[in-house]
Amino acid sequence: MVVPFVLASQSPARLATLRSAGIEPQVIVSHVDEDAVLAHVRTTFEERARAGIGLPLSLADQPYLLARAKADDVVTRHSPDAIVLGCDSMLEFDGEILGKPGTPEVARERWRAMRGRDGVLHSGHALVDNRLERREETGQPTLAGDTSSTVVHFADLSDREIDAYVATGEPLNVAGAFTVDGLGGPYVERIDGDFHGVVGVSLPLLRRLLRGLGVDIHELRHSG
């Protein structure tokens, strides 16, 4: 029997990555105010750190906490009898964490700063096992999560190349203002780490997290 699996993301790239691995998830898009969640989390961590009862929020933790918020939102609103995967990606560049640029002006500015340099793409993964059998065993959903981090080396683009890429609209709504599996592919010289993690869902990390829940990744696949 196939283990029921939900992707809490509207990302076509994440869905395509899972499908390429033989996994056909149910897609239930979360409705999380990412800016509000991050603002709350950052404030909470800062207050705890000042009180001496915790560490400051790391850059790599931020996409994971957003991924968890997305998975939790889908579980809370829809209560699927399934394992739910939430994901979020951000680019660490010059000591700052960057999400989606949103506008051509921001995307263009980022690429002028990034060209010829490198950054670290962090993709947070949060699995919530909300299957009835698991909840009956533990009394609550079970969580597993981690972040995939990959160094990305950007090509030294000309202003003309940047303008042409931004004009396609692709970089406006993707983490770090680039893709490796789309129109942005020619502008990434190489990566040091997991390619799929840069796309948005790390298959090796997903396998490890599933194993922590007692599930093998092949159990998510339909046979035949």
C-alpha positions in Angstrom: 0.0 0.0 0.0 1.3 3.5 -0.9 1.9 5.8 2.0 -0.3 8.9 1.5 1.8 12.0 0.9 0.9 15.7 0.7 3.1 18.5 -0.8 2.2 21.8 1.0 3.6 23.9 -1.8 2.4 25.3 -5.1 5.9 25.2 -6.6 5.9 23.4 -10.0 9.6 22.7 -9.6 9.1 20.8 -6.4 6.2 18.8 -7.8 8.2 18.0 -10.9 11.2 16.8 -8.8 9.0 14.5 -6.8 7.3 13.1 -9.9 10.7 12.5 -11.4 11.4 10.3 -8.4 8.2 8.4 -9.0 6.2 10.2 -6.3 2.8 11.6 -7.1 1.8 13.7 -4.0 -1.5 15.3 -3.3 -0.9 19.1 -3.5 -2.5 21.2 -0.8 -1.2 24.8 -0.9 -0.6 26.4 2.5 -1.8 29.9 3.3 1.1 31.3 5.4 2.0 34.9 5.7 5.7 34.3 5.3 6.8 37.8 6.3 4.6 37.7 9.5 5.9 34.3 10.5 9.5 35.3 10.0 9.0 38.6 11.9 7.4 36.7 14.8 10.2 34.0 14.8 13.0 36.5 14.7 11.5 38.6 17.5 11.0 35.4 19.7 14.6 34.2 19.1 16.0 37.7 19.9 14.0 37.9 23.1 15.1 34.4 24.2 18.7 35.2 23.3 18.7 38.4 25.4 17.2 36.5 28.3 20.0 34.0 28.0 17.8 31.0 27.3 18.6 30.4 23.7 20.8 31.1 20.7 20.2 33.7 18.0 18.3 32.6 15.0 20.7 31.2 12.3 20.3 32.0 8.6 19.8 28.3 7.8 17.1 28.0 10.4 14.8 30.6 8.8 13.7 28.6 5.7 13.2 25.5 7.9 10.9 27.4 10.3 8.9 28.6 7.3 8.7 25.1 5.9 7.4 23.9 9.3 4.8 26.7 9.4 3.5 25.6 5.9 3.3 22.0 6.8 1.6 22.8 10.2 -0.9 25.1 8.4 -2.0 22.3 6.0 -2.3 19.8 8.8 -4.3 22.3 10.9 -6.7 23.4 8.2 -7.2 20.2 6.3 -6.2 17.4 8.7 -5.0 15.0 5.9 -4.5 11.4 7.0 -1.0 11.6 5.4 2.6 12.7 5.7 2.8 16.4 4.8 5.9 18.0 3.4 6.5 21.7 3.8 9.4 23.4 2.0 11.0 26.9 1.8 14.1 28.1 0.1 16.2 31.2 0.7 19.6 32.4 -0.6 22.3 33.4 1.9 24.4 36.1 0.3 26.8 38.6 2.0 25.6 37.5 5.4 21.9 38.2 4.7 19.1 35.8 3.8 17.2 36.6 0.6 13.8 35.3 -0.4 11.9 36.1 -3.6 12.7 39.6 -5.0 9.1 40.3 -6.1 9.8 43.2 -8.4 12.1 43.6 -11.5 14.0 46.4 -9.7 14.9 44.2 -6.8 15.8 41.2 -9.0 18.0 43.4 -11.2 19.8 44.8 -8.2 20.4 41.4 -6.7 21.8 40.0 -9.9 24.2 42.9 -10.3 25.5 42.1 -6.8 25.6 38.3 -7.2 27.2 38.1 -10.7 30.6 36.5 -10.6 30.2 35.5 -6.9 28.6 32.8 -4.9 25.9 32.3 -2.3 24.4 29.4 -0.2 20.9 28.2 -1.1 19.2 26.9 2.0 16.1 24.7 1.5 14.2 23.9 4.6 12.2 20.7 4.8 9.6 19.8 7.4 7.7 16.5 7.4 4.6 16.2 9.6 3.4 12.6 10.0 -0.4 13.1 10.5 -1.4 9.6 9.6 -4.1 8.2 11.9 -2.0 5.2 12.9 0.9 7.4 14.0 -1.4 9.8 16.0 -3.0 6.8 17.7 0.6 5.6 18.7 1.9 9.0 19.9 -1.2 11.1 20.6 -0.1 13.7 18.2 1.5 14.3 14.7 5.2 13.4 14.5 7.7 16.0 13.1 11.0 15.5 11.2 12.9 18.3 9.6 16.2 19.7 8.5 17.8 22.1 5.9 19.7 21.3 2.7 22.5 23.9 2.1 24.3 24.1 -1.3 26.9 26.6 -2.5 25.9 28.2 -5.8 28.5 29.9 -8.1 27.0 32.5 -10.3 28.3 33.5 -13.8 29.6 37.0 -14.3 26.6 38.3 -16.3 26.6 41.5 -18.3 24.0 44.2 -17.6 22.4 43.2 -20.9 22.1 39.5 -19.8 20.7 40.6 -16.4 18.1 42.8 -18.1 17.1 40.0 -20.5 16.7 37.5 -17.7 14.7 39.8 -15.4 12.4 40.6 -18.4 11.4 37.0 -18.6 9.7 37.4 -15.1 11.2 34.1 -13.9 13.5 35.5 -11.2 10.8 37.6 -9.6 9.1 34.8 -7.7 11.9 32.3 -6.9 14.3 32.2 -4.0 17.4 34.2 -4.6 16.1 35.4 -8.0 17.4 32.4 -10.0 16.7 28.8 -11.0 19.0 26.0 -12.0 16.3 24.0 -13.8 14.8 26.8 -15.9 15.8 29.9 -17.7 18.4 30.7 -15.1 20.4 27.5 -15.7 22.9 29.1 -18.0 23.8 31.7 -15.4 24.9 29.2 -12.7 28.4 28.1 -13.3 28.3 25.2 -10.8 27.0 24.1 -7.5 28.7 22.4 -4.5 26.1 20.2 -3.0 22.7 18.8 -3.8 21.2 19.9 -7.2 17.7 19.0 -6.1 18.0 21.0 -3.0 18.6 24.1 -5.1 15.6 23.2 -7.2 13.6 23.2 -4.0 13.3 19.7 -2.5 16.3 17.6 -1.7 15.5 13.9 -2.5 18.4 12.6 -0.4 17.3 14.7 2.6 13.7 13.7 2.1 14.7 10.0 2.1 16.6 10.5 5.4 13.7 12.3 7.1 11.2 9.7 6.0 13.5 7.0 7.4 13.3 8.9 10.7 9.5 8.4 10.6 9.9 4.7 9.8 9.0 5.1 6.1 11.2 4.1 3.1 10.9 6.6 0.2 9.8 3.8 -2.2 6.7 3.4 -0.1 5.5 6.8 -1.5 5.6 5.4 -5.1 2.8 3.8 -7.0 3.8 0.6 -8.7 3.2 -0.1 -12.4 
